Amino acid sequence: MVETPFDADIRVGEVLEAQRFEEANKPKMTKLWIDLGEEHGEVQSAAQLDHHYDPAELEGRQVLCATNLGSVRIAGFKSEALTVGVPDEEGYPVLVEPDEDVPLGGLLF
């Protein structure tokens, strides 16, 4: 097993489904269902992605997720992983993702 120099468990997943999160208080939220591979299973994530991404274009895309930060309920939706992004000039998240397809569940190191 590869050990990481930090405490966050960040893994590669594939977005199975994405929907606009109309019920959320924050604008431009998206509900994501992400496959982290056979060993880690499927997780849900809520992310503020609608500024840059249409939900339909997220499906099938590989993303990075922090999986060991606990879960939170947002407007009744259980978000179990933090989808990793960096802010653009206006502060809106831009996804961090591998530039090649890699095995699902792979650990960032």
N, C-alpha and C positions, 0 to 999 in steps of 0.2 A: 504494500500500500504506500502511496506517495504521501508524504507529510507536507503540510503547507506552513509557511512562516507566520501565519496569522490565524486568528480564531474563526473567521468567517468560512463557512463551508459553501463555496460557490461552484455550482455544477452547470453543465450544458443540458438544456432541454429543448424540446420542439413544441411549438405552439400548436395544439390540436384544434382549439376553438378560441375565438375572440369575439366579444360583443361590447357594444357601447354600454357604459354603466350609468344609465340615466338616473338611478336612484341615489347616487353618491352626491354628497354635499359639494365636493370639489369639482370644478368643471373639467371636462376633457378626460374623464376616467374611462378605462377599458377593463373589462373582466377577461382574464386569460385562464385557460386550462392547458397545463404544460406537462408533457411526458418527459420524465427524467430517466427513462430507461427501465429495464426489467428489475434491477436491484432497488431502485428508489421510487418507482411508481409515478403516479400522476399527482400534481399539486395544482392549487388554484392561486392566482395572484391578481391583485388589483393594482393597476399602474396608470399614471397620468400621461397617456401616450397619444391621445387623439389630436394633439396639435401637429404632430409629424406623421402619424400613421393611421390609415383607415383599418378598422378591425379585420376586414377580409384579406388585406395584404399581409397581415401578421401570421395567418394560418400557414403552417408548414415551415415557418422560419425558425432557425435555431437562435436561442437567446441564452444569456447567463442568468442564473438565479441564486441568491443567497438563501440557503435552505434551513439554517440552524438559528434563525433569529426569533422563532416563535411565530404564533399566528395572531391575527387581529380580525375582528368583524367590522366590516364597513358596510353600512346600510343593509345588514343581514347577510352579506356575502363574506365567507371565511377566506381571507387571504393568508396563505400558508408559506409563501415564499416572496422574497423581494426581487423583482425583475431589475437587473442592473442596467443603469444608464448614466450618462453624464449630461450636464446642462449645456444647452446652446447659449448664444449671447443673450437671449431673453429669459433664460432660466428653465426652459422646457426640456424634458428628458429626451435624449437621443440614445437609442439602445446600444449596448456593448454586446457584440456578437462575434463568433469566429468567422474568419473570412473563407473558410473551407468547411464542408460537412465533417463533423467529428462524431465519435460514438456518444450516444445519449448517456447522461449521468457522469460524464468525464469531469474530473476535478480540476479547477483552476489552480495552478501553482506558479 
